[in-house]
Amino acid sequence: MAVGWALVGRLGLALLDRWEWAAVPLVLMGQAGIVINLILMVLNLLPLPPLDGGRVLAGMVPPRMAYALARIEPYGLLILVALLATGLLGRLLSPPFTALYDAITGWFGLNF
């Protein structure tokens, strides 16, 4: 979905010379859409059991470890809130988010 927002931003850049009143909101909307979708994607891929990343991890580890991960699942939301409250969530999400954002905006020529 971030690619769709990148195309919206690219459309805004194409219109920048003629219709600045319409182009600037398109570029900003494209950037905001990319940011929101990438944050949701990176957050969902955290290897924490209630999230999709936890399910992927449980499928990749041996059965005994998968069972241990399944037992953590009821506390996953509390762990996520604790990571958010301590500021560790931002530190965990920042590197993959930044790499993906730079790659997408660079690929579509949206990095200013």
C-alpha positions as semicolon CSV with decimal commas, in nm:
position;residue;x (nm);y (nm);z (nm)
1;M;0,000;0,000;0,000
2;A;0,294;0,233;0,059
3;V;0,372;0,208;-0,311
4;G;0,027;0,346;-0,392
5;W;0,091;0,645;-0,170
6;A;0,430;0,690;-0,334
7;L;0,252;0,712;-0,669
8;V;0,021;0,980;-0,526
9;G;0,328;1,177;-0,417
10;R;0,490;1,127;-0,755
11;L;0,175;1,260;-0,923
12;G;0,199;1,566;-0,701
13;L;0,559;1,622;-0,809
14;A;0,455;1,595;-1,173
15;L;0,190;1,864;-1,122
16;L;0,417;2,094;-0,920
17;D;0,504;2,329;-1,207
18;R;0,150;2,394;-1,330
19;W;-0,086;2,345;-1,037
20;E;0,103;2,405;-0,717
21;W;-0,222;2,444;-0,523
22;A;-0,307;2,081;-0,602
23;A;0,044;1,937;-0,616
24;V;0,167;2,023;-0,266
25;P;-0,126;1,851;-0,088
26;L;-0,077;1,541;-0,306
27;V;0,293;1,521;-0,218
28;L;0,222;1,566;0,153
29;M;-0,062;1,314;0,141
30;G;0,166;1,065;-0,033
31;Q;0,438;1,111;0,229
32;A;0,190;1,075;0,516
33;G;0,041;0,760;0,361
34;I;0,386;0,607;0,322
35;V;0,475;0,686;0,685
36;I;0,151;0,545;0,829
37;N;0,165;0,224;0,625
38;L;0,531;0,159;0,701
39;I;0,482;0,216;1,074
40;L;0,191;-0,030;1,076
41;M;0,387;-0,283;0,873
42;V;0,700;-0,270;1,090
43;L;0,494;-0,276;1,410
44;N;0,293;-0,577;1,292
45;L;0,610;-0,769;1,205
46;L;0,754;-0,746;1,557
47;P;0,818;-1,101;1,679
48;L;0,564;-1,069;1,958
49;P;0,301;-1,347;1,973
50;P;-0,025;-1,159;1,919
51;L;0,123;-0,983;1,615
52;D;0,189;-1,144;1,278
53;G;0,563;-1,140;1,339
54;G;0,508;-1,360;1,643
55;R;0,314;-1,608;1,435
56;V;0,587;-1,614;1,172
57;L;0,848;-1,670;1,443
58;A;0,642;-1,949;1,599
59;G;0,630;-2,121;1,260
60;M;1,006;-2,100;1,219
61;V;1,125;-2,228;1,557
62;P;1,116;-2,585;1,694
63;P;0,786;-2,699;1,850
64;R;0,902;-2,658;2,209
65;M;0,994;-2,293;2,149
66;A;0,672;-2,236;1,956
67;Y;0,479;-2,366;2,258
68;A;0,670;-2,126;2,485
69;L;0,585;-1,839;2,249
70;A;0,219;-1,940;2,251
71;R;0,216;-1,919;2,630
72;I;0,340;-1,557;2,610
73;E;0,054;-1,455;2,379
74;P;-0,193;-1,344;2,652
75;Y;0,070;-1,097;2,777
76;G;0,174;-0,969;2,435
77;L;-0,033;-0,652;2,450
78;L;0,105;-0,570;2,794
79;I;0,459;-0,625;2,665
80;L;0,383;-0,396;2,372
81;V;0,249;-0,123;2,602
82;A;0,555;-0,160;2,827
83;L;0,783;-0,121;2,526
84;L;0,590;0,189;2,425
85;A;0,601;0,339;2,775
86;T;0,975;0,285;2,813
87;G;1,062;0,422;2,470
88;L;1,210;0,093;2,353
89;L;0,940;0,048;2,089
90;G;1,060;0,355;1,901
91;R;1,418;0,233;1,916
92;L;1,314;-0,106;1,781
93;L;1,098;0,033;1,500
94;S;1,322;0,320;1,390
95;P;1,598;0,135;1,197
96;P;1,373;-0,081;0,975
97;F;1,127;0,205;0,927
98;T;1,402;0,447;0,823
99;A;1,557;0,196;0,582
100;L;1,223;0,119;0,417
101;Y;1,117;0,485;0,403
102;D;1,447;0,587;0,241
103;A;1,421;0,300;-0,006
104;I;1,063;0,379;-0,111
105;T;1,102;0,757;-0,130
106;G;1,435;0,720;-0,311
107;W;1,294;0,471;-0,557
108;F;1,004;0,702;-0,646
109;G;1,210;1,023;-0,630
110;L;1,021;1,167;-0,334
111;N;1,319;1,236;-0,105
112;F;1,374;1,607;-0,068
